[in-house]
Amino acid sequence: MSSEPQSGAVAEADQPRSTKGHRRGRRVAKASSQGKWASMLVAPSLILLAIVIVYPVTNAVIMSFQKDAGLNNATGTFVSGGFAGLENYKHWLLQQCTDLNGATVPCPPGTLGAQFWSAMSTTFFFTVVTVVLETALGFGMAVIMSRAFRGRSLLRASVLVPWAIPTAVTAKLFFFIFAFEGIANKLFGTSILWTGSDGPARWAIIIADVWKTTPFMALLILAGLQIIPEDVYEAARVDGVTAWQRLIHITLPLVRPALMVAILFRTLDALRMYDLPAIMTGGSNNTTTLSILVVDQIREGFNSAAALSTITFVTIFLVAFIFVRFLGVNAVETTTAIKKGKA
Amino acid sequence: MSAATATRAATAEPPVKSRSRNRHRGALARTYLGAAVIVLWCLLPAYWMVVTSFRQVGYTFDTTPWFTRITLDNYATAFSTNLGNHFGHALVNSLIIATCTTVVALLVGVSAAYALARLNFRAKFLVLGFILAASMFPGVALVTPLFQLFTNLNWIGTYQALIIPDISFVLPLSIYILVSFFREMPWELEESARIDGCTKSQAFRKIIMPLAAPGIFTTAILAFIASWNEFLIASQLSNDATQPVTVAIASFTGSQPHQEPYTAVMAAGTIVTIPLVIMVLLFQRQIVAGLTAGAVK
């Protein structure tokens, strides 16, 4: 029973593979005999993922086209439920709210609706800044970790410490470090309200994020560096190529696939950033990300929140699509597979 | 290794041996300097958390860089329930949630990963793509529908309300890591077992599973950590009875309103972190292999 929907998908996906004429007949025969066994093994995971992801998300998309019944917080009027069309999406994207008379007006400042574009830009600001910093620092860390020296295992072990600490704990730790009387202000001799004022709040979060995730980035890049054969460098050295030229013309092009995958992973992760700003600032001082806005909206209306969360994941998938399609992130076989599956 | 580098440098520029040795020494010094900066940058904040967790409350903002004014009070405060915190209970909750999630994800994920790594079947790339897409899925997109669904089912405050969402990201992650471990295994042994008369499922259980155990174990650690560290979904779908440690720490209250109980929070943070750090240091090599799995293929 479980293998039925599976084989439906099988037929579709088969097209790109069977057009490859060079595959031997024996292999095709083997594939079909393994098919049933494979679908039995894969089915439980797919069914579980369908229950925990596909079903809720389908639900969310359906909800996003419904009106939120109840009091409208912005206007104080009672709104009845029912089909809403694109109203919830217009509410966020076009900043359309309903006023006391039921007319459509721009969302008043201070309401959640009015925060959409600032949350969007905050999210992208965090993403771009943290990913750029983490890539640059992670690359440097990876280069040092790839060298042979005594004590290298100590270095590799300590790099894993920030990664292992739960983000919620990291948030509390940096909240303490950036407290008004905290060590950061004392070290730099400043008296900045780190988590309590506009610019510094963002930077406190960025620093915490960079501390926590640069090691992960470094390890991914290190894995990429280690597959570059040593004799390539040796040949370059014999030819008198400088260290800088080696970096630009050998290391970077060869590490590029791994680097791009690392950047893709980090970007998608940063776009859903929630824990650090939620705990360090609660979203105040221009640190409300899309995820925080969704969570805030849940208490004010499920359907509107569902529209916002749909916008959020569509945004993330668009970014992923751009990476895969236009920046050629295809080091992971599976990423290429997505393209094949959709072609 | 360093000797080899020296020799290489020497053969590259035979006439100026001493210069190359100097340059090598300079490079080594720079490496050590860089390594020292990285180690300090990674460890100092964590060290500061541990130092503060052992410091008397009155000296919370003391900047003495080593252990002074040592006390265990903060640990007592962290576990105390007088102020409405349930840290001890939250630890148990996290343990239950993360263990259940890991067990379910591995039970289901191992067979899927085996099929994806080993078998030729037609929808393979479609399934892999779906799993990769699932692992990129933002948790926040699940919170809204699940909040409503679990409210309707009266599940808010149950463990399944926290385990089910965790599976949504732990299962794809586990499958992804397992696939790359399984691809590296000596599968010729499976063929030999089949020739010796094992059935496919016997070969899987008797030959492959023992060989796969290290990879599965590493995946289990990474799955456990991923679930243990989850905050967003848990903060919305748990209540006092089921809240995991991440939520408990984030909402820690002190004796004075609006006054953060820093030292107690640092103690709680240390307790949550220590087991993870020990696990990570013990299985460092495997974890790095697991983390970077699939990134370079």
Chai-1 contact restraints between the chains, C-beta under 6 A:
chainA,res_idxA,chainB,res_idxB,connection_type,confidence,min_distance_angstrom,max_distance_angstrom,comment,restraint_id
A,A9,B,A123,contact,1.0,0.0,6.0,A-B,restraint_1
A,A9,B,L126,contact,1.0,0.0,6.0,A-B,restraint_2
A,V10,B,R122,contact,1.0,0.0,6.0,A-B,restraint_3
A,V10,B,A123,contact,1.0,0.0,6.0,A-B,restraint_4
A,A13,B,R122,contact,1.0,0.0,6.0,A-B,restraint_5
A,A13,B,A123,contact,1.0,0.0,6.0,A-B,restraint_6
A,A13,B,L126,contact,1.0,0.0,6.0,A-B,restraint_7
A,D14,B,R122,contact,1.0,0.0,6.0,A-B,restraint_8
A,A31,B,N120,contact,1.0,0.0,6.0,A-B,restraint_9
A,Q34,B,L119,contact,1.0,0.0,6.0,A-B,restraint_10
A,Q34,B,N120,contact,1.0,0.0,6.0,A-B,restraint_11
A,Q34,B,F121,contact,1.0,0.0,6.0,A-B,restraint_12
A,G35,B,F121,contact,1.0,0.0,6.0,A-B,restraint_13
A,A38,B,A115,contact,1.0,0.0,6.0,A-B,restraint_14
A,A38,B,L119,contact,1.0,0.0,6.0,A-B,restraint_15
A,A38,B,F121,contact,1.0,0.0,6.0,A-B,restraint_16
A,L41,B,S111,contact,1.0,0.0,6.0,A-B,restraint_17
A,L41,B,A112,contact,1.0,0.0,6.0,A-B,restraint_18
A,L41,B,A115,contact,1.0,0.0,6.0,A-B,restraint_19
A,V42,B,A112,contact,1.0,0.0,6.0,A-B,restraint_20
A,V42,B,A115,contact,1.0,0.0,6.0,A-B,restraint_21
A,V42,B,V127,contact,1.0,0.0,6.0,A-B,restraint_22
A,P44,B,V108,contact,1.0,0.0,6.0,A-B,restraint_23
A,S45,B,V108,contact,1.0,0.0,6.0,A-B,restraint_24
A,S45,B,G109,contact,1.0,0.0,6.0,A-B,restraint_25
A,S45,B,A112,contact,1.0,0.0,6.0,A-B,restraint_26
A,L48,B,V108,contact,1.0,0.0,6.0,A-B,restraint_27
A,L49,B,A134,contact,1.0,0.0,6.0,A-B,restraint_28
A,V52,B,I164,contact,1.0,0.0,6.0,A-B,restraint_29
A,V52,B,I167,contact,1.0,0.0,6.0,A-B,restraint_30
A,V52,B,S168,contact,1.0,0.0,6.0,A-B,restraint_31
A,I53,B,A134,contact,1.0,0.0,6.0,A-B,restraint_32
A,I53,B,S168,contact,1.0,0.0,6.0,A-B,restraint_33
A,P56,B,L142,contact,1.0,0.0,6.0,A-B,restraint_34
A,P56,B,P145,contact,1.0,0.0,6.0,A-B,restraint_35
A,P56,B,L146,contact,1.0,0.0,6.0,A-B,restraint_36
A,N59,B,P145,contact,1.0,0.0,6.0,A-B,restraint_37
A,A60,B,T144,contact,1.0,0.0,6.0,A-B,restraint_38
A,A60,B,P145,contact,1.0,0.0,6.0,A-B,restraint_39
A,M141,B,I38,contact,1.0,0.0,6.0,A-B,restraint_40
A,I144,B,T31,contact,1.0,0.0,6.0,A-B,restraint_41
A,I144,B,G34,contact,1.0,0.0,6.0,A-B,restraint_42
A,I144,B,A35,contact,1.0,0.0,6.0,A-B,restraint_43
A,R147,B,T31,contact,1.0,0.0,6.0,A-B,restraint_44
A,A148,B,M1,contact,1.0,0.0,6.0,A-B,restraint_45
A,A148,B,S2,contact,1.0,0.0,6.0,A-B,restraint_46
A,F149,B,T31,contact,1.0,0.0,6.0,A-B,restraint_47
A,L155,B,A35,contact,1.0,0.0,6.0,A-B,restraint_48
A,L155,B,V39,contact,1.0,0.0,6.0,A-B,restraint_49
A,A157,B,L281,contact,1.0,0.0,6.0,A-B,restraint_50
A,A157,B,Q284,contact,1.0,0.0,6.0,A-B,restraint_51
A,S158,B,V39,contact,1.0,0.0,6.0,A-B,restraint_52
A,S158,B,C42,contact,1.0,0.0,6.0,A-B,restraint_53
A,S158,B,L43,contact,1.0,0.0,6.0,A-B,restraint_54
A,V159,B,C42,contact,1.0,0.0,6.0,A-B,restraint_55
A,L160,B,V280,contact,1.0,0.0,6.0,A-B,restraint_56
A,V161,B,C42,contact,1.0,0.0,6.0,A-B,restraint_57
A,V161,B,A46,contact,1.0,0.0,6.0,A-B,restraint_58
A,V161,B,V277,contact,1.0,0.0,6.0,A-B,restraint_59
A,P162,B,C42,contact,1.0,0.0,6.0,A-B,restraint_60
A,A164,B,L276,contact,1.0,0.0,6.0,A-B,restraint_61
A,A164,B,V277,contact,1.0,0.0,6.0,A-B,restraint_62
A,A164,B,V280,contact,1.0,0.0,6.0,A-B,restraint_63
A,I165,B,T273,contact,1.0,0.0,6.0,A-B,restraint_64
A,P166,B,N229,contact,1.0,0.0,6.0,A-B,restraint_65
A,P166,B,T246,contact,1.0,0.0,6.0,A-B,restraint_66
A,A168,B,F231,contact,1.0,0.0,6.0,A-B,restraint_67
A,A168,B,T246,contact,1.0,0.0,6.0,A-B,restraint_68
A,A168,B,I249,contact,1.0,0.0,6.0,A-B,restraint_69
A,A168,B,A250,contact,1.0,0.0,6.0,A-B,restraint_70
A,V169,B,G269,contact,1.0,0.0,6.0,A-B,restraint_71
A,V169,B,V272,contact,1.0,0.0,6.0,A-B,restraint_72
A,V169,B,T273,contact,1.0,0.0,6.0,A-B,restraint_73
A,K172,B,I249,contact,1.0,0.0,6.0,A-B,restraint_74
A,K172,B,V265,contact,1.0,0.0,6.0,A-B,restraint_75
A,K172,B,G269,contact,1.0,0.0,6.0,A-B,restraint_76
A,L173,B,P45,contact,1.0,0.0,6.0,A-B,restraint_77
A,L173,B,M49,contact,1.0,0.0,6.0,A-B,restraint_78
A,F176,B,Y262,contact,1.0,0.0,6.0,A-B,restraint_79
A,E181,B,F61,contact,1.0,0.0,6.0,A-B,restraint_80
A,I183,B,T63,contact,1.0,0.0,6.0,A-B,restraint_81
A,K186,B,T63,contact,1.0,0.0,6.0,A-B,restraint_82
A,L219,B,V288,contact,1.0,0.0,6.0,A-B,restraint_83
A,L219,B,L291,contact,1.0,0.0,6.0,A-B,restraint_84
A,L219,B,T292,contact,1.0,0.0,6.0,A-B,restraint_85
A,L220,B,T292,contact,1.0,0.0,6.0,A-B,restraint_86
A,L220,B,A295,contact,1.0,0.0,6.0,A-B,restraint_87
A,A223,B,T292,contact,1.0,0.0,6.0,A-B,restraint_88
A,A223,B,A295,contact,1.0,0.0,6.0,A-B,restraint_89
A,A223,B,V296,contact,1.0,0.0,6.0,A-B,restraint_90
A,G224,B,V296,contact,1.0,0.0,6.0,A-B,restraint_91
A,I227,B,V296,contact,1.0,0.0,6.0,A-B,restraint_92
A,R237,B,A12,contact,1.0,0.0,6.0,A-B,restraint_93
A,V238,B,A12,contact,1.0,0.0,6.0,A-B,restraint_94
A,A258,B,A295,contact,1.0,0.0,6.0,A-B,restraint_95
A,A258,B,V296,contact,1.0,0.0,6.0,A-B,restraint_96
A,V261,B,A295,contact,1.0,0.0,6.0,A-B,restraint_97
A,L268,B,M136,contact,1.0,0.0,6.0,A-B,restraint_98
A,R272,B,P138,contact,1.0,0.0,6.0,A-B,restraint_99
A,Y274,B,L232,contact,1.0,0.0,6.0,A-B,restraint_100
A,D275,B,F231,contact,1.0,0.0,6.0,A-B,restraint_101
A,I279,B,A250,contact,1.0,0.0,6.0,A-B,restraint_102
A,S291,B,V140,contact,1.0,0.0,6.0,A-B,restraint_103
A,V294,B,V140,contact,1.0,0.0,6.0,A-B,restraint_104
A,I298,B,T144,contact,1.0,0.0,6.0,A-B,restraint_105
A,I298,B,F147,contact,1.0,0.0,6.0,A-B,restraint_106
A,F302,B,Q148,contact,1.0,0.0,6.0,A-B,restraint_107
A,A305,B,T144,contact,1.0,0.0,6.0,A-B,restraint_108
A,A306,B,T144,contact,1.0,0.0,6.0,A-B,restraint_109
A,S309,B,V140,contact,1.0,0.0,6.0,A-B,restraint_110
A,S309,B,A141,contact,1.0,0.0,6.0,A-B,restraint_111
A,S309,B,T144,contact,1.0,0.0,6.0,A-B,restraint_112
A,T312,B,P138,contact,1.0,0.0,6.0,A-B,restraint_113
A,T312,B,V140,contact,1.0,0.0,6.0,A-B,restraint_114
A,F313,B,P138,contact,1.0,0.0,6.0,A-B,restraint_115
A,F313,B,A141,contact,1.0,0.0,6.0,A-B,restraint_116
A,I316,B,P138,contact,1.0,0.0,6.0,A-B,restraint_117
A,V332,B,G294,contact,1.0,0.0,6.0,A-B,restraint_118
A,E333,B,K297,contact,1.0,0.0,6.0,A-B,restraint_119
A,T334,B,L128,contact,1.0,0.0,6.0,A-B,restraint_120
A,T334,B,L132,contact,1.0,0.0,6.0,A-B,restraint_121
A,A337,B,F125,contact,1.0,0.0,6.0,A-B,restraint_122
A,A337,B,L128,contact,1.0,0.0,6.0,A-B,restraint_123
A,A337,B,G129,contact,1.0,0.0,6.0,A-B,restraint_124
A,I338,B,G129,contact,1.0,0.0,6.0,A-B,restraint_125
A,K340,B,F125,contact,1.0,0.0,6.0,A-B,restraint_126
A,G341,B,F125,contact,1.0,0.0,6.0,A-B,restraint_127
A,G341,B,L126,contact,1.0,0.0,6.0,A-B,restraint_128
A,G341,B,G129,contact,1.0,0.0,6.0,A-B,restraint_129
